[in-house]
Amino acid sequence: MEVEPMYRIVALTRMFACCVALAFTCTAGAQQPWPSRPITIIVPYTAGAAMDVLAHIIGPRLTERWGQPVIVESRSGGWEYRHRQRCISEG
């Protein structure tokens, strides 16, 4: 009894998917827990603005959930572009 080509393709695809899933689960254990360092939220608006208040409400909750300190910095003055560049450069 010969297996049809379509069933063979499906079986090979399933085996490949299982191998990939197994490879990802093996490497996931070797990584550090995320986040591994303090997190800074930069709010590019004045203190007391809606985004600043929201960041100060969310910050402590993220600290509890992640177990890492979350720092909220308010930087105003139309510096959104520079703050964005700082975030990109710091990674």
N, C-alpha and C positions, 0 to 999 in steps of 0.2 A: 504494500500500500504506500503510495507516494504522497508526500505532503505537498499541497498546492503552494505556489510561490508567494501568494499574498499572506498566507498563514505563517510562512517562514519569515517574511519581512516583519510581521507583527511580533513574532516571537523574538527575533533579533533586537527589535526596537525596545521591547520590554526588558530584555537582558541588559542592554546598554543603559537604560534608565536606572535599573537597579544598581549597576556598577557605579554610575555617576553619583547616585544618592549615597552609596556606601563610602565612596571616596570623600564626599563632603562631610559626612558624619565623623569620619576618622580625623580629618584635619580640624574640625571645629573644637575638639577637646584641647588642642594644643594652643589655642589663642588665649590671650589675656581677657579677663572680664571687661566688658565695656560699660561705662567709661572708666578709664584707668587713671585719669587726672581731673583736677577741678575744671568746671565748665563756666565760661563767662558769657553772659547774655548781654550784648551791647544794644541799648535802646537809643536810636539816633534822634530822639525828641526830648523836649524839656521835661524836667522832673514834674510829676503830677499830671502829665498828659495821659490819655487813655491807654496807650501802649505801655507806658511806664508802670502804671498801676497794674495792668494785666501781667506784665513780666514779674512784678513783685509778688503777685498772688501765686503765679505758677512756679516761681523759683523755689520756695520752700517745699512744695509738693514734689518737685523733681528731685530735690535733695533727699527726701524720705524714700522715694521710689528707687533711685539709682545708688544711694549710699555714698555719693560724692558731693562736695560742696558746689552749689550753684551761685555764682556771683552775678548780680545785676548792676550794670554800669549805665548811667544815663548821660549821654553826650549830645548836647544840643548845639544849635548854631548853623544849621544848613550843611552839616558835614556828612551827610548820608553817603556820598560817594567815597570820601576818605575812610569812613568806617567800614564800608564794604571792602575796600582795598586792604585794610588792615586785617579783616577777617580772612580774606583770601590768602594773604601773605603768611599768616600765622598757622593756617591749616586747621 
